[in-house]
Amino acid sequence: MTRMGDPALRVLSCGAGVQSSTVLLMAVEGELPPIDVAIFADTGLEPPDVYAWLDVLRERAEHAGIEFIVTRRYDDERTLLSRPWDMPLFIRSGDDRRGMLRRQCTGHWKVVPIHRAIRRALADRGLRPQAGIVEQWFGISWDETQRMRASDVAYITNAYPLVDRRITRGDCQAWLAERGLTAPVGLYHLPVPFRPRMVAHQVATRRVGASRRGRRGAP
């Protein structure tokens, strides 16, 4: 499940966080085998520093001949707030019992668009989905091995280059720091109460704006 082979298409699922950024830049510098495509799935609610960091990653990737794709679940302006039930929202019942709604945001807003982008990348190269044709890398580090999964897509094999090399998140941060780089902390997927106040305010502002447009009958 973790060993890297010799696929026709090697893809990085790039979340633009510490680990996946390190994987991408290690491939750029030749410390990891070359990759063909890096894909970032945009929920439309990323913090500004994530979008700024994406520009850095894109420039370095494309300079190294790596196609950098930013994809979204929908082709219009819908964001994660368009489907709030997808988020891992915390709830409390009338008798003060607490729980969390089923989290669906990763599948709907990340996995689905990334798989779609992979199929398009195959088609662009005249390739057809078949067993073993795609190797998909994930930025999961040695201290997060519990997050590793086997692929549930027949033509995709999951690979974890940081785990293979026993590289931890701390190692990634140090590697980036040696090059004067700092990846942003990914916050898009956290429920609003757990985000920094600035990000929570941005989300609340967008929600109020959307509500006002709806009352005016705007599209």
NORGITA-V825706 format. One record per pair of residues at least 12 apart in sequence whose C-alpha atoms are under 7 Angstrom apart, sorted by sequence separation. I is the first residue (numbers start at 1). J is the second residue. D is the distance in whole Angstrom. If there is no record, write none. Layout:
# NORGITA-V825706
i=I j=J d=D
i=I j=J d=D
This chain:
# NORGITA-V825706
i=88 j=100 d=6
i=89 j=101 d=5
i=88 j=101 d=6
i=88 j=102 d=6
i=88 j=103 d=4
i=87 j=103 d=5
i=86 j=103 d=6
i=87 j=104 d=6
i=86 j=104 d=5
i=87 j=105 d=5
i=86 j=105 d=5
i=136 j=156 d=7
i=140 j=160 d=6
i=142 j=162 d=6
i=134 j=155 d=6
i=135 j=156 d=6
i=136 j=157 d=6
i=137 j=158 d=6
i=138 j=159 d=6
i=139 j=160 d=7
i=141 j=162 d=5
i=142 j=163 d=4
i=133 j=155 d=6
i=134 j=156 d=5
i=135 j=157 d=5
i=136 j=158 d=5
i=137 j=159 d=5
i=138 j=160 d=5
i=140 j=162 d=6
i=141 j=163 d=5
i=131 j=154 d=6
i=132 j=155 d=5
i=133 j=156 d=7
i=134 j=157 d=6
i=135 j=158 d=6
i=136 j=159 d=6
i=137 j=160 d=6
i=139 j=162 d=7
i=140 j=163 d=7
i=11 j=35 d=6
i=14 j=38 d=6
i=131 j=155 d=4
i=132 j=156 d=6
i=135 j=159 d=7
i=142 j=166 d=5
i=10 j=35 d=5
i=11 j=36 d=6
i=12 j=37 d=6
i=13 j=38 d=6
i=14 j=39 d=5
i=15 j=40 d=6
i=130 j=155 d=5
i=132 j=157 d=6
i=142 j=167 d=5
i=143 j=168 d=5
i=10 j=36 d=5
i=11 j=37 d=5
i=12 j=38 d=5
i=13 j=39 d=5
i=14 j=40 d=5
i=129 j=155 d=6
i=141 j=167 d=6
i=142 j=168 d=5
i=9 j=36 d=6
i=10 j=37 d=7
i=11 j=38 d=6
i=12 j=39 d=6
i=13 j=40 d=7
i=141 j=168 d=5
i=42 j=70 d=7
i=141 j=169 d=6
i=37 j=66 d=6
i=38 j=67 d=6
i=39 j=68 d=6
i=40 j=69 d=6
i=41 j=70 d=6
i=42 j=71 d=6
i=43 j=72 d=6
i=36 j=66 d=5
i=37 j=67 d=5
i=38 j=68 d=5
i=39 j=69 d=5
i=40 j=70 d=5
i=41 j=71 d=5
i=42 j=72 d=5
i=35 j=66 d=7
i=36 j=67 d=6
i=37 j=68 d=6
i=38 j=69 d=6
i=39 j=70 d=6
i=40 j=71 d=6
i=41 j=72 d=6
i=28 j=61 d=6
i=16 j=50 d=7
i=45 j=79 d=7
i=44 j=79 d=5
i=45 j=80 d=7
i=28 j=64 d=6
i=43 j=79 d=6
i=44 j=80 d=7
i=73 j=109 d=6
i=43 j=80 d=6
i=16 j=54 d=7
i=73 j=113 d=5
i=72 j=113 d=6
i=71 j=113 d=6
i=43 j=109 d=6
i=41 j=110 d=5
i=41 j=113 d=6
i=41 j=114 d=6
i=39 j=114 d=7
i=89 j=191 d=6
i=88 j=191 d=7
i=23 j=139 d=6
i=20 j=138 d=7
i=20 j=139 d=4
i=19 j=139 d=5
i=19 j=140 d=6
i=19 j=141 d=7
i=13 j=136 d=7
i=9 j=133 d=6
i=10 j=134 d=6
i=11 j=135 d=6
i=12 j=136 d=6
i=13 j=137 d=6
i=7 j=132 d=6
i=8 j=133 d=5
i=9 j=134 d=5
i=10 j=135 d=5
i=11 j=136 d=5
i=12 j=137 d=5
i=13 j=138 d=6
i=7 j=133 d=5
i=8 j=134 d=6
i=9 j=135 d=6
i=10 j=136 d=6
i=11 j=137 d=6
i=12 j=138 d=6
i=7 j=134 d=6
i=7 j=135 d=6
i=53 j=183 d=7
i=50 j=184 d=6
i=49 j=184 d=6
i=47 j=188 d=7
i=46 j=188 d=5
i=45 j=188 d=6
i=1 j=150 d=6
i=19 j=169 d=6
i=22 j=172 d=6
i=47 j=199 d=7
i=19 j=172 d=6
i=18 j=172 d=7
i=22 j=176 d=7
i=4 j=159 d=6
i=18 j=173 d=7
i=2 j=158 d=7
i=3 j=159 d=6
i=1 j=158 d=6
i=2 j=159 d=4
i=1 j=159 d=6
i=2 j=160 d=5
i=3 j=164 d=7
i=2 j=164 d=7
i=18 j=183 d=5
i=17 j=183 d=6
i=17 j=184 d=6
i=17 j=185 d=6
i=17 j=186 d=6
